[in-house]
């Protein structure tokens, strides 16, 4: 139940999924700390330090057995969160208490956990992103042949198709997917680097045996599901990693923001709409309203995420030497909320793209209102090629007639009668049947249908085929 007496983040109460919230929860954080302490103890045991299997087993058995009240008391006493949890873990594992955190510094658990959490969160983002791509590409194929107005400068331009426009949205998300996958593949654990990154404490523990120190890190990385640890560091992993990751998330926000703006404009044109529930209220005052509130929320959350990239960028650029703590407070907010925002955006994208509504008759009506202007080049070429007309003379006359027709539309509020004007002008030896044959919107969409098919089959289908097991995700809007 919501606490009405204190601030609660809207990410938790309204926007982000429980799945993503758990990844950034205290429980996920502190159980991961314990998993890292187990991995360290196990590796140290295997490499010959005085750590026993019984101690490792005791640690392993108590990973989830966290006394959070005791940890809070310890943190109040020590003013140090890591040492609070070392003592709390030790109380639960009396036989292993003396070897917990052996040779490590706070960043061993803190930074390695941050990397693990980012990896897990990136995999959730990747899954949801692929589902959005799947739905948009399916929509593109369904409407690959339907002509609609294209716009440059938000002014009617040559025609495209509803499906072709959807490929533009999809392609940008494919760019984002590649960037997310790169971030996942590039992630490395910090490892066990010590207080300034020199591993001096492990040199002491292993009596200078460099091979064992290197092997220790590799064993920890493998247990935690990573191929390797960073080759060099100060006390922390480079904060550029956070900047890279949040930039990748902001790339998704950019693409989704563009989609949401387009959809909001199309809904204003009455050409397309986001899903609208039977009992949904669009306005408290205007009962007829059908506001694009879901796409507006995408726009809003995307704006937040795009701006959030400045936080890890400044943090990365102001780290002093081997470590400074001015990253901590900012990092635990900015990185977590970047993921929560991206998760929320993709949830809404899954919802909207699963049920976009298209109004073919409105689209056709809007096309036909502008098509006479766009068809003049085809009319002119037909007369020149088949009836011996003079291209320059016809061009000038069409320009004059277009100005007259445009004036009638804009100043008089009447229909576009350019085609009638051309038919009634003796300079244009063209019949109504010939004009009607030219005035088919499908004649003006170029290679749109083929472009959609090629894009989906060549660029999208391989991604979907490789990820069949994660397709079919749905998200129901609750507010």
PyMOL commands that set and color helices and strands:
alter all, ss='L'
color gray80, all
select helices_A, chain A and resi 10-15+18-23+26-46+53-61+68-78+81-92+97-99+106-142+162-186+200-205+210-223+240-269+293-317+325-353+360-387+391-412+418-423+432-438+441-444+448-466+468-470
alter helices_A, ss='H'
color red, helices_A
select strands_A, chain A and resi 147-152+155-161+272-273+357-358
alter strands_A, ss='S'
color yellow, strands_A
deselect
rebuild
show_as cartoon
